[in-house]
Structures are given as structure tokens and as C-alpha cells.
Amino acid sequence: KSFGVMWVARRSTRWLPAWAASRPTAHAAAAVRWHTVGGDAQAEAGASHRDGSDTNPHASDADGAQQTEGLYTTHVPTSTLQKGLLAVGSAVAALMNPMRDDCVATLGETTGAVALKNMRDKMAAHPEGSAILHDRPRVNSETLGGLEWLDALPPHTFGHAYARFMIDQEISPDTRRAVRFVDDEELAYVAQRYREIHDFMHVLLGFNTVSVHDEIAVKWFEAFQTGLPMCYLSGAVGPLSLPSAERQAVFNEYLPWARKCGTEATFVMNVYYEKRFEDDLTELRRELNITLPPGRS
């Protein structure tokens, strides 16, 4: 059984170019803006997809999979079969080692097409979400201008709380992996944005550590918010690493809260967080209809 599992995991990347399985370069991770092949024309193509005025003129290969050229800097074109193998292999690897963030990222990209489209549509229909789609902001050290000025903001602000979380947990905003396997430039940006605002979620939800308990709770909230299959899988599998008593406590304490808060809160992808750093954190939570989980402040 173990041999068969590892065979699937290896086969999932066998047909990709040699660079497809490599980690993103430092340049890609620290990119100031969303780089596309074709520049502004690519962004216009994304807008045409939303209003139905354009169709994707990609040819199909022998197995019926869509053939796509590089749509953005880190894009790795893959067929439907390759995506399926990548999904299976990354799921197995993530189950064996939940700390494999590369596998979790690949699983999210290869299984999230429907959810990403729904997320994009919600953003496009909202003034702030639409502005984010237009501006394509990135979250990294260069775009933030460092954490020092955020840490110097008044203690009650969202920006100060975010800087404290990042500094205390020794996290860098440059560690989020670049999207590679999403075959739509605009949806790839949506996936990247979701990935890069994850630390903002920790702060807004009151989970000020990266412990297993806190990560599980945040993933449950994100699952109910986004519908991404990867979030549901992470939320279901993550607790298995905990002792029985702790696992039961996490389910009893956080799952009901995540379901209620995740479904009732404002869609978090529609918030231009970079413009909210000086906002009062309590007021921002109230505006977004975010209620803190039991025992958090």
C-alpha cells in the first residue's frame, strides 16, 4: 500500500518540465506586483472572462486537456490528467506530513477551480473586491515597507496587531509560495491573494500563534468562507495529529464557531487590508461581522 501511494505521488510530477517541481525563486516570492505574460493585455482578458465577452482560444491535446501557454510568470501548464495526478500525490504527501506546505499549496491549486471562480465573482461584484482585482496588490516585505512602521502604530490598530503577530511568531511575509498550476491568470491572482492574506486572518480571528489548534481553526473559517476543498481537507485531517482529548476539544470548541462566523462574516477577500492598517482592530472586526472564538480576545 505504501509503495503504491508513493508511486502515485512521484508519477504526479513525472510529466512536468524539470523546473515545475522546483521551489519559486526569491524574485518571484518578493514580486512587487502580479506579473503576467502579456502585461495589461492579460488583465483585460481576465475582465472579459467575467463579462462573457471573450472565450479562451486554447487548443486541446490528445486526452482532451486544455493546452495553455505560460499565462503568468510562475505558471506551469498542465493537462487534466496531470492535474489529477498532482492532486492525488499532493494529498497523499500532505496526509503523511501536514507540514509540507508545498503539497498543501499544490492540492489547493489543482482542486480549487470551481471555488476560485466563485471567489473571483464575489470580488468582481463588490466595490472593494473589484478594486483589488484591478490593482493586484501583493503582500510581502517590499510592498509592506517592512514591519517596523506597522509595529510603531498605536496598540489598538490592525497594523500593529499584525506586525506583533509576525514578529512574535517569527514569520516573514515573503514565505508564501507562488501559484503555478491554475490555468487562468485572474484566478491565479485570486489564489495568490487568498494565500497572502492568511496571516491577516490569524489577527482578525484572534489566533495569535501558528499552533496546530490555531491553524485548524483558521482553516475551518476559511473553508466556510471560500469553499476551497483544500481547506476542508486540512480542517478534517489536521486534528488527527492531536491526542484524542485535544482533538475532541478542538472540534467542540472551534468547529461550531467557524461555521457560524465563516458564513455570517463579510467575505474576507473583499477587504483591502493594506488600506486598513491604521483602523481600530475591534472596530474592523465589528465592521466585518467577525466574532471571536471562545476564550480569545
ZADO-1210 file (C-alpha; in nm, 4 decimals, padded with zeros to 6 digits):
<atoms>
<atom x="00.0000" y="00.0000" z="00.0000" code="LYS" pos="1"/>
<atom x="00.2772" y="00.2439" z="00.0935" code="SER" pos="2"/>
<atom x="00.4618" y="00.1631" z="-00.2293" code="PHE" pos="3"/>
<atom x="00.1503" y="00.2344" z="-00.4355" code="GLY" pos="4"/>
<atom x="00.0930" y="00.5655" z="-00.2588" code="VAL" pos="5"/>
<atom x="00.4479" y="00.6848" z="-00.3195" code="MET" pos="6"/>
<atom x="00.4291" y="00.5702" z="-00.6836" code="TRP" pos="7"/>
<atom x="00.1246" y="00.7928" z="-00.7395" code="VAL" pos="8"/>
<atom x="00.2975" y="01.0852" z="-00.5668" code="ALA" pos="9"/>
<atom x="00.6044" y="01.0502" z="-00.7880" code="ARG" pos="10"/>
<atom x="00.4047" y="00.9984" z="-01.1079" code="ARG" pos="11"/>
<atom x="00.2081" y="01.3162" z="-01.0404" code="SER" pos="12"/>
<atom x="00.5072" y="01.5302" z="-01.1406" code="THR" pos="13"/>
<atom x="00.6861" y="01.2955" z="-01.3799" code="ARG" pos="14"/>
<atom x="00.5462" y="01.4541" z="-01.6944" code="TRP" pos="15"/>
<atom x="00.6100" y="01.8127" z="-01.5923" code="LEU" pos="16"/>
<atom x="00.9110" y="02.0171" z="-01.7013" code="PRO" pos="17"/>
<atom x="01.2076" y="01.9770" z="-01.4679" code="ALA" pos="18"/>
<atom x="01.1527" y="02.3244" z="-01.3222" code="TRP" pos="19"/>
<atom x="00.7864" y="02.2589" z="-01.2429" code="ALA" pos="20"/>
<atom x="00.8570" y="02.0901" z="-00.9122" code="ALA" pos="21"/>
<atom x="01.1162" y="02.3412" z="-00.8010" code="SER" pos="22"/>
<atom x="01.0540" y="02.5986" z="-00.5315" code="ARG" pos="23"/>
<atom x="00.9675" y="02.9512" z="-00.6530" code="PRO" pos="24"/>
<atom x="01.2630" y="03.1825" z="-00.6852" code="THR" pos="25"/>
<atom x="01.3286" y="03.4570" z="-00.4361" code="ALA" pos="26"/>
<atom x="01.2464" y="03.7065" z="-00.7087" code="HIS" pos="27"/>
<atom x="00.9039" y="03.5515" z="-00.7604" code="ALA" pos="28"/>
<atom x="00.8326" y="03.5408" z="-00.3883" code="ALA" pos="29"/>
<atom x="00.9202" y="03.9062" z="-00.3446" code="ALA" pos="30"/>
<atom x="00.7471" y="04.0335" z="-00.6578" code="ALA" pos="31"/>
<atom x="00.6038" y="04.3808" z="-00.6050" code="VAL" pos="32"/>
<atom x="00.3139" y="04.3348" z="-00.8433" code="ARG" pos="33"/>
<atom x="00.1352" y="04.0494" z="-01.0142" code="TRP" pos="34"/>
<atom x="00.3496" y="03.9727" z="-01.3203" code="HIS" pos="35"/>
<atom x="00.1744" y="03.8349" z="-01.6258" code="THR" pos="36"/>
<atom x="00.2804" y="03.7219" z="-01.9685" code="VAL" pos="37"/>
<atom x="00.1498" y="03.9962" z="-02.1923" code="GLY" pos="38"/>
<atom x="00.1179" y="04.2577" z="-01.9195" code="GLY" pos="39"/>
<atom x="-00.2013" y="04.4655" z="-01.9140" code="ASP" pos="40"/>
<atom x="-00.3494" y="04.2685" z="-02.2019" code="ALA" pos="41"/>
<atom x="-00.3679" y="03.9687" z="-01.9734" code="GLN" pos="42"/>
<atom x="-00.5611" y="04.1641" z="-01.7104" code="ALA" pos="43"/>
<atom x="-00.8027" y="04.2800" z="-01.9802" code="GLU" pos="44"/>
<atom x="-00.8509" y="03.9169" z="-02.0793" code="ALA" pos="45"/>
<atom x="-00.9458" y="03.8381" z="-01.7203" code="GLY" pos="46"/>
<atom x="-01.2087" y="04.1122" z="-01.7239" code="ALA" pos="47"/>
<atom x="-01.3531" y="03.9770" z="-02.0489" code="SER" pos="48"/>
<atom x="-01.3927" y="03.6335" z="-01.8911" code="HIS" pos="49"/>
<atom x="-01.6099" y="03.7887" z="-01.6198" code="ARG" pos="50"/>
<atom x="-01.8478" y="03.9646" z="-01.8579" code="ASP" pos="51"/>
<atom x="-01.8603" y="03.6738" z="-02.1042" code="GLY" pos="52"/>
<atom x="-01.7325" y="03.8808" z="-02.3969" code="SER" pos="53"/>
<atom x="-01.4425" y="03.6500" z="-02.4723" code="ASP" pos="54"/>
<atom x="-01.3720" y="03.2789" z="-02.4805" code="THR" pos="55"/>
<atom x="-01.0423" y="03.1082" z="-02.4180" code="ASN" pos="56"/>
<atom x="-00.8996" y="03.0117" z="-02.7585" code="PRO" pos="57"/>
<atom x="-00.6727" y="02.7334" z="-02.6329" code="HIS" pos="58"/>
<atom x="-00.6455" y="02.4159" z="-02.8323" code="ALA" pos="59"/>
<atom x="-00.6959" y="02.0716" z="-02.6773" code="SER" pos="60"/>
<atom x="-00.4430" y="01.7935" z="-02.6605" code="ASP" pos="61"/>
<atom x="-00.4961" y="01.4243" z="-02.7317" code="ALA" pos="62"/>
<atom x="-00.6514" y="01.3435" z="-02.3937" code="ASP" pos="63"/>
<atom x="-00.8892" y="01.6389" z="-02.4067" code="GLY" pos="64"/>
<atom x="-00.6907" y="01.8549" z="-02.1656" code="ALA" pos="65"/>
<atom x="-00.6682" y="02.2248" z="-02.2308" code="GLN" pos="66"/>
<atom x="-00.3302" y="02.3431" z="-02.3541" code="GLN" pos="67"/>
<atom x="-00.2212" y="02.6755" z="-02.2098" code="THR" pos="68"/>
<atom x="00.0909" y="02.8737" z="-02.2652" code="GLU" pos="69"/>
<atom x="00.2562" y="03.0489" z="-01.9729" code="GLY" pos="70"/>
<atom x="-00.0121" y="03.2887" z="-01.8525" code="LEU" pos="71"/>
<atom x="00.1894" y="03.4475" z="-01.5735" code="TYR" pos="72"/>
<atom x="00.5492" y="03.4393" z="-01.4557" code="THR" pos="73"/>
<atom x="00.5310" y="03.1213" z="-01.2461" code="THR" pos="74"/>
<atom x="00.2661" y="02.9346" z="-01.4494" code="HIS" pos="75"/>
<atom x="00.3209" y="02.5650" z="-01.5195" code="VAL" pos="76"/>
<atom x="00.0768" y="02.4429" z="-01.7893" code="PRO" pos="77"/>
<atom x="-00.0697" y="02.1001" z="-01.7065" code="THR" pos="78"/>
<atom x="-00.3292" y="01.8715" z="-01.8602" code="SER" pos="79"/>
<atom x="-00.6379" y="01.7470" z="-01.6783" code="THR" pos="80"/>
<atom x="-00.4703" y="01.4106" z="-01.6220" code="LEU" pos="81"/>
<atom x="-00.1571" y="01.5742" z="-01.4842" code="GLN" pos="82"/>
<atom x="-00.3646" y="01.7883" z="-01.2507" code="LYS" pos="83"/>
<atom x="-00.5407" y="01.4771" z="-01.1248" code="GLY" pos="84"/>
<atom x="-00.2115" y="01.3039" z="-01.0543" code="LEU" pos="85"/>
<atom x="-00.0770" y="01.6167" z="-00.8861" code="LEU" pos="86"/>
<atom x="-00.3882" y="01.6373" z="-00.6684" code="ALA" pos="87"/>
<atom x="-00.3621" y="01.2730" z="-00.5616" code="VAL" pos="88"/>
<atom x="00.0108" y="01.2878" z="-00.4999" code="GLY" pos="89"/>
<atom x="-00.0016" y="01.6153" z="-00.3064" code="SER" pos="90"/>
<atom x="-00.2991" y="01.4941" z="-00.0996" code="ALA" pos="91"/>
<atom x="-00.1158" y="01.1763" z="-00.0031" code="VAL" pos="92"/>
<atom x="00.2033" y="01.3645" z="00.0818" code="ALA" pos="93"/>
<atom x="00.0110" y="01.6240" z="00.2834" code="ALA" pos="94"/>
<atom x="-00.1687" y="01.3495" z="00.4750" code="LEU" pos="95"/>
<atom x="00.1639" y="01.1876" z="00.5585" code="MET" pos="96"/>
<atom x="00.3184" y="01.5196" z="00.6612" code="ASN" pos="97"/>
<atom x="00.0775" y="01.8130" z="00.7135" code="PRO" pos="98"/>
<atom x="00.3783" y="02.0473" z="00.7423" code="MET" pos="99"/>
<atom x="00.4507" y="02.0042" z="00.3688" code="ARG" pos="100"/>
<atom x="00.3234" y="02.3457" z="00.2673" code="ASP" pos="101"/>
<atom x="00.4303" y="02.2827" z="-00.0924" code="ASP" pos="102"/>
<atom x="00.1928" y="01.9859" z="-00.1131" code="CYS" pos="103"/>
<atom x="-00.0896" y="02.1755" z="00.0552" code="VAL" pos="104"/>
<atom x="-00.0398" y="02.4605" z="-00.1934" code="ALA" pos="105"/>
<atom x="-00.0420" y="02.2243" z="-00.4928" code="THR" pos="106"/>
<atom x="-00.3540" y="02.0500" z="-00.3644" code="LEU" pos="107"/>
<atom x="-00.5311" y="02.3839" z="-00.3343" code="GLY" pos="108"/>
<atom x="-00.4403" y="02.4872" z="-00.6877" code="GLU" pos="109"/>
<atom x="-00.5329" y="02.1581" z="-00.8563" code="THR" pos="110"/>
<atom x="-00.8689" y="02.1091" z="-00.6809" code="THR" pos="111"/>
<atom x="-00.9935" y="02.4656" z="-00.6364" code="GLY" pos="112"/>
<atom x="-01.1093" y="02.5717" z="-00.9847" code="ALA" pos="113"/>
<atom x="-01.4806" y="02.5996" z="-00.9011" code="VAL" pos="114"/>
<atom x="-01.4208" y="02.7670" z="-00.5656" code="ALA" pos="115"/>
<atom x="-01.1725" y="03.0135" z="-00.7166" code="LEU" pos="116"/>
<atom x="-01.4262" y="03.1147" z="-00.9822" code="LYS" pos="117"/>
<atom x="-01.6880" y="03.1752" z="-00.7140" code="ASN" pos="118"/>
<atom x="-01.4381" y="03.3763" z="-00.5115" code="MET" pos="119"/>
<atom x="-01.3459" y="03.5848" z="-00.8167" code="ARG" pos="120"/>
<atom x="-01.7134" y="03.6513" z="-00.8949" code="ASP" pos="121"/>
<atom x="-01.7799" y="03.7679" z="-00.5377" code="LYS" pos="122"/>
<atom x="-01.4842" y="04.0028" z="-00.5605" code="MET" pos="123"/>
<atom x="-01.5863" y="04.1383" z="-00.9001" code="ALA" pos="124"/>
<atom x="-01.9358" y="04.2173" z="-00.7699" code="ALA" pos="125"/>
<atom x="-01.8044" y="04.4150" z="-00.4704" code="HIS" pos="126"/>
<atom x="-01.6523" y="04.7673" z="-00.4931" code="PRO" pos="127"/>
<atom x="-01.3526" y="04.6897" z="-00.2708" code="GLU" pos="128"/>
<atom x="-01.3063" y="04.3401" z="-00.4132" code="GLY" pos="129"/>
<atom x="-01.3223" y="04.4782" z="-00.7657" code="SER" pos="130"/>
<atom x="-01.0550" y="04.7343" z="-00.6781" code="ALA" pos="131"/>
<atom x="-00.8321" y="04.4543" z="-00.5511" code="ILE" pos="132"/>
<atom x="-00.8767" y="04.2621" z="-00.8770" code="LEU" pos="133"/>
<atom x="-00.7843" y="04.5761" z="-01.0675" code="HIS" pos="134"/>
<atom x="-00.4861" y="04.6842" z="-00.8563" code="ASP" pos="135"/>
<atom x="-00.3463" y="04.3343" z="-00.7904" code="ARG" pos="136"/>
<atom x="-00.1787" y="04.4238" z="-00.4563" code="PRO" pos="137"/>
<atom x="00.0787" y="04.1814" z="-00.3186" code="ARG" pos="138"/>
<atom x="00.1696" y="04.1164" z="00.0446" code="VAL" pos="139"/>
<atom x="00.5447" y="04.0929" z="00.1007" code="ASN" pos="140"/>
<atom x="00.8225" y="04.2820" z="00.2729" code="SER" pos="141"/>
<atom x="00.8733" y="04.5185" z="-00.0186" code="GLU" pos="142"/>
<atom x="00.5090" y="04.6137" z="-00.0641" code="THR" pos="143"/>
<atom x="00.4526" y="04.6461" z="00.3097" code="LEU" pos="144"/>
<atom x="00.7629" y="04.8572" z="00.3546" code="GLY" pos="145"/>
<atom x="00.8759" y="04.6344" z="00.6393" code="GLY" pos="146"/>
<atom x="00.7079" y="04.5583" z="00.9704" code="LEU" pos="147"/>
<atom x="00.8773" y="04.8273" z="01.1791" code="GLU" pos="148"/>
<atom x="00.6400" y="05.1105" z="01.0901" code="TRP" pos="149"/>
<atom x="00.3399" y="04.8847" z="01.1457" code="LEU" pos="150"/>
<atom x="00.4720" y="04.7829" z="01.4850" code="ASP" pos="151"/>
<atom x="00.5034" y="05.1528" z="01.5717" code="ALA" pos="152"/>
<atom x="00.1324" y="05.2146" z="01.5112" code="LEU" pos="153"/>
<atom x="-00.0931" y="05.2552" z="01.8176" code="PRO" pos="154"/>
<atom x="-00.1537" y="04.9245" z="02.0017" code="PRO" pos="155"/>
<atom x="-00.5255" y="04.9193" z="01.9171" code="HIS" pos="156"/>
<atom x="-00.4697" y="04.9223" z="01.5391" code="THR" pos="157"/>
<atom x="-00.4948" y="04.6330" z="01.2977" code="PHE" pos="158"/>
<atom x="-00.1486" y="04.7101" z="01.1586" code="GLY" pos="159"/>
<atom x="00.0178" y="04.6952" z="01.4990" code="HIS" pos="160"/>
<atom x="-00.1538" y="04.3653" z="01.5850" code="ALA" pos="161"/>
<atom x="-00.0428" y="04.2203" z="01.2506" code="TYR" pos="162"/>
<atom x="00.3188" y="04.3304" z="01.2995" code="ALA" pos="163"/>
<atom x="00.3226" y="04.1887" z="01.6535" code="ARG" pos="164"/>
<atom x="00.1879" y="03.8556" z="01.5305" code="PHE" pos="165"/>
<atom x="00.4501" y="03.8315" z="01.2562" code="MET" pos="166"/>
<atom x="00.7377" y="03.9368" z="01.4826" code="ILE" pos="167"/>
<atom x="00.6358" y="03.7229" z="01.7808" code="ASP" pos="168"/>
<atom x="00.5837" y="03.4134" z="01.5656" code="GLN" pos="169"/>
<atom x="00.8997" y="03.4844" z="01.3601" code="GLU" pos="170"/>
<atom x="00.7095" y="03.4783" z="01.0314" code="ILE" pos="171"/>
<atom x="00.8115" y="03.6576" z="00.7129" code="SER" pos="172"/>
<atom x="00.5507" y="03.7835" z="00.4644" code="PRO" pos="173"/>
<atom x="00.7841" y="03.6595" z="00.1900" code="ASP" pos="174"/>
<atom x="00.7288" y="03.2894" z="00.2586" code="THR" pos="175"/>
<atom x="00.4018" y="03.2406" z="00.0675" code="ARG" pos="176"/>
<atom x="00.4539" y="03.0181" z="-00.2337" code="ARG" pos="177"/>
<atom x="00.3828" y="03.1417" z="-00.5844" code="ALA" pos="178"/>
<atom x="00.0799" y="02.9920" z="-00.7625" code="VAL" pos="179"/>
<atom x="00.1792" y="02.7628" z="-01.0513" code="ARG" pos="180"/>
<atom x="-00.0969" y="02.5236" z="-01.1593" code="PHE" pos="181"/>
<atom x="-00.4020" y="02.7494" z="-01.2069" code="VAL" pos="182"/>
<atom x="-00.4726" y="02.7841" z="-01.5796" code="ASP" pos="183"/>
<atom x="-00.6363" y="03.1253" z="-01.5647" code="ASP" pos="184"/>
<atom x="-00.4361" y="03.4374" z="-01.4925" code="GLU" pos="185"/>
<atom x="-00.7042" y="03.6146" z="-01.2920" code="GLU" pos="186"/>
<atom x="-00.7956" y="03.3069" z="-01.0893" code="LEU" pos="187"/>
<atom x="-00.4264" y="03.2548" z="-01.0207" code="ALA" pos="188"/>
<atom x="-00.4142" y="03.6015" z="-00.8689" code="TYR" pos="189"/>
<atom x="-00.7212" y="03.5223" z="-00.6562" code="VAL" pos="190"/>
<atom x="-00.5439" y="03.2097" z="-00.5291" code="ALA" pos="191"/>
<atom x="-00.2282" y="03.4107" z="-00.4563" code="GLN" pos="192"/>
<atom x="-00.4259" y="03.6796" z="-00.2744" code="ARG" pos="193"/>
<atom x="-00.6019" y="03.4179" z="-00.0619" code="TYR" pos="194"/>
<atom x="-00.2644" y="03.2691" z="00.0262" code="ARG" pos="195"/>
<atom x="-00.1030" y="03.6022" z="00.1126" code="GLU" pos="196"/>
<atom x="-00.3793" y="03.7311" z="00.3434" code="ILE" pos="197"/>
<atom x="-00.3735" y="03.4173" z="00.5602" code="HIS" pos="198"/>
<atom x="-00.1752" y="03.5920" z="00.8337" code="ASP" pos="199"/>
<atom x="-00.4289" y="03.8749" z="00.8355" code="PHE" pos="200"/>
<atom x="-00.6898" y="03.6090" z="00.9162" code="MET" pos="201"/>
<atom x="-00.4955" y="03.4981" z="01.2223" code="HIS" pos="202"/>
<atom x="-00.5056" y="03.8534" z="01.3552" code="VAL" pos="203"/>
<atom x="-00.8694" y="03.9245" z="01.2748" code="LEU" pos="204"/>
<atom x="-00.9851" y="03.5947" z="01.4245" code="LEU" pos="205"/>
<atom x="-00.7779" y="03.6271" z="01.7402" code="GLY" pos="206"/>
<atom x="-00.5497" y="03.3286" z="01.6743" code="PHE" pos="207"/>
<atom x="-00.2140" y="03.4768" z="01.7643" code="ASN" pos="208"/>
<atom x="00.0011" y="03.1663" z="01.7236" code="THR" pos="209"/>
<atom x="00.0735" y="02.9160" z="01.4474" code="VAL" pos="210"/>
<atom x="-00.0015" y="02.6169" z="01.6698" code="SER" pos="211"/>
<atom x="-00.1864" y="02.3180" z="01.5276" code="VAL" pos="212"/>
<atom x="-00.5016" y="02.4216" z="01.7140" code="HIS" pos="213"/>
<atom x="-00.4956" y="02.7754" z="01.5756" code="ASP" pos="214"/>
<atom x="-00.4159" y="02.6685" z="01.2186" code="GLU" pos="215"/>
<atom x="-00.7025" y="02.4186" z="01.2207" code="ILE" pos="216"/>
<atom x="-00.9492" y="02.6801" z="01.3416" code="ALA" pos="217"/>
<atom x="-00.8362" y="02.9333" z="01.0797" code="VAL" pos="218"/>
<atom x="-00.8629" y="02.6689" z="00.8053" code="LYS" pos="219"/>
<atom x="-01.2180" y="02.5843" z="00.9123" code="TRP" pos="220"/>
<atom x="-01.3125" y="02.9513" z="00.8947" code="PHE" pos="221"/>
<atom x="-01.1512" y="02.9808" z="00.5503" code="GLU" pos="222"/>
<atom x="-01.3333" y="02.6680" z="00.4330" code="ALA" pos="223"/>
<atom x="-01.6752" y="02.8128" z="00.5134" code="PHE" pos="224"/>
<atom x="-01.5715" y="03.1463" z="00.3609" code="GLN" pos="225"/>
<atom x="-01.4169" y="03.0241" z="00.0358" code="THR" pos="226"/>
<atom x="-01.5424" y="02.6717" z="-00.0304" code="GLY" pos="227"/>
<atom x="-01.1892" y="02.5614" z="-00.1214" code="LEU" pos="228"/>
<atom x="-01.1658" y="02.1781" z="-00.0979" code="PRO" pos="229"/>
<atom x="-00.8123" y="02.2071" z="00.0382" code="MET" pos="230"/>
<atom x="-00.9390" y="02.3996" z="00.3414" code="CYS" pos="231"/>
<atom x="-01.1986" y="02.1342" z="00.4208" code="TYR" pos="232"/>
<atom x="-00.9393" y="01.8589" z="00.3842" code="LEU" pos="233"/>
<atom x="-00.6896" y="02.0410" z="00.6053" code="SER" pos="234"/>
<atom x="-00.9575" y="02.1026" z="00.8651" code="GLY" pos="235"/>
<atom x="-01.0579" y="01.7381" z="00.8625" code="ALA" pos="236"/>
<atom x="-00.7099" y="01.5866" z="00.8629" code="VAL" pos="237"/>
<atom x="-00.5272" y="01.8359" z="01.0833" code="GLY" pos="238"/>
<atom x="-00.6956" y="01.7300" z="01.4093" code="PRO" pos="239"/>
<atom x="-00.5846" y="01.3691" z="01.3543" code="LEU" pos="240"/>
<atom x="-00.2351" y="01.4675" z="01.4667" code="SER" pos="241"/>
<atom x="-00.3685" y="01.5696" z="01.8083" code="LEU" pos="242"/>
<atom x="-00.4251" y="01.3437" z="02.1099" code="PRO" pos="243"/>
<atom x="-00.7833" y="01.2208" z="02.1366" code="SER" pos="244"/>
<atom x="-00.8860" y="01.4550" z="02.4190" code="ALA" pos="245"/>
<atom x="-00.7381" y="01.7615" z="02.2469" code="GLU" pos="246"/>
<atom x="-00.8932" y="01.6616" z="01.9151" code="ARG" pos="247"/>
<atom x="-01.2380" y="01.6372" z="02.0685" code="GLN" pos="248"/>
<atom x="-01.1923" y="01.9709" z="02.2440" code="ALA" pos="249"/>
<atom x="-01.0899" y="02.1410" z="01.9181" code="VAL" pos="250"/>
<atom x="-01.3951" y="02.0033" z="01.7365" code="PHE" pos="251"/>
<atom x="-01.6318" y="02.1021" z="02.0168" code="ASN" pos="252"/>
<atom x="-01.4843" y="02.4477" z="02.0700" code="GLU" pos="253"/>
<atom x="-01.3891" y="02.5757" z="01.7274" code="TYR" pos="254"/>
<atom x="-01.5921" y="02.3989" z="01.4597" code="LEU" pos="255"/>
<atom x="-01.9337" y="02.5446" z="01.5608" code="PRO" pos="256"/>
<atom x="-01.7764" y="02.8898" z="01.5859" code="TRP" pos="257"/>
<atom x="-01.6033" y="02.8567" z="01.2462" code="ALA" pos="258"/>
<atom x="-01.9271" y="02.7516" z="01.0758" code="ARG" pos="259"/>
<atom x="-02.1231" y="03.0441" z="01.2207" code="LYS" pos="260"/>
<atom x="-01.8545" y="03.3091" z="01.1821" code="CYS" pos="261"/>
<atom x="-01.7405" y="03.1858" z="00.8411" code="GLY" pos="262"/>
<atom x="-02.0898" y="03.2004" z="00.6940" code="THR" pos="263"/>
<atom x="-02.2010" y="03.5262" z="00.8585" code="GLU" pos="264"/>
<atom x="-01.8864" y="03.7392" z="00.8276" code="ALA" pos="265"/>
<atom x="-01.8139" y="03.9668" z="00.5337" code="THR" pos="266"/>
<atom x="-01.6335" y="03.7869" z="00.2529" code="PHE" pos="267"/>
<atom x="-01.2740" y="03.8424" z="00.3621" code="VAL" pos="268"/>
<atom x="-01.1367" y="03.8546" z="00.0080" code="MET" pos="269"/>
<atom x="-01.3277" y="04.1808" z="-00.0399" code="ASN" pos="270"/>
<atom x="-01.1202" y="04.3716" z="00.2153" code="VAL" pos="271"/>
<atom x="-00.8310" y="04.5934" z="00.1021" code="TYR" pos="272"/>
<atom x="-00.6243" y="04.5205" z="00.4120" code="TYR" pos="273"/>
<atom x="-00.3337" y="04.7376" z="00.3031" code="GLU" pos="274"/>
<atom x="-00.5606" y="05.0411" z="00.3457" code="LYS" pos="275"/>
<atom x="-00.6861" y="04.9297" z="00.6873" code="ARG" pos="276"/>
<atom x="-00.3645" y="04.9090" z="00.8891" code="PHE" pos="277"/>
<atom x="-00.4468" y="05.2224" z="01.0885" code="GLU" pos="278"/>
<atom x="-00.8034" y="05.1101" z="01.1632" code="ASP" pos="279"/>
<atom x="-00.9025" y="05.0128" z="01.5147" code="ASP" pos="280"/>
<atom x="-00.8908" y="04.6324" z="01.5255" code="LEU" pos="281"/>
<atom x="-01.2075" y="04.5957" z="01.7326" code="THR" pos="282"/>
<atom x="-01.3988" y="04.8280" z="01.5008" code="GLU" pos="283"/>
<atom x="-01.2691" y="04.6448" z="01.1939" code="LEU" pos="284"/>
<atom x="-01.3900" y="04.3138" z="01.3345" code="ARG" pos="285"/>
<atom x="-01.7284" y="04.4695" z="01.4044" code="ARG" pos="286"/>
<atom x="-01.7473" y="04.6095" z="01.0505" code="GLU" pos="287"/>
<atom x="-01.6667" y="04.2665" z="00.9031" code="LEU" pos="288"/>
<atom x="-01.9099" y="04.0919" z="01.1426" code="ASN" pos="289"/>
<atom x="-01.6307" y="03.8771" z="01.2827" code="ILE" pos="290"/>
<atom x="-01.6950" y="03.7313" z="01.6257" code="THR" pos="291"/>
<atom x="-01.4030" y="03.5960" z="01.8222" code="LEU" pos="292"/>
<atom x="-01.3971" y="03.2268" z="01.9156" code="PRO" pos="293"/>
<atom x="-01.4390" y="03.1159" z="02.2790" code="PRO" pos="294"/>
<atom x="-01.1535" y="03.2242" z="02.5037" code="GLY" pos="295"/>
<atom x="-00.9982" y="03.4663" z="02.2508" code="ARG" pos="296"/>
<atom x="-00.9619" y="03.8416" z="02.2749" code="SER" pos="297"/>
</atoms>
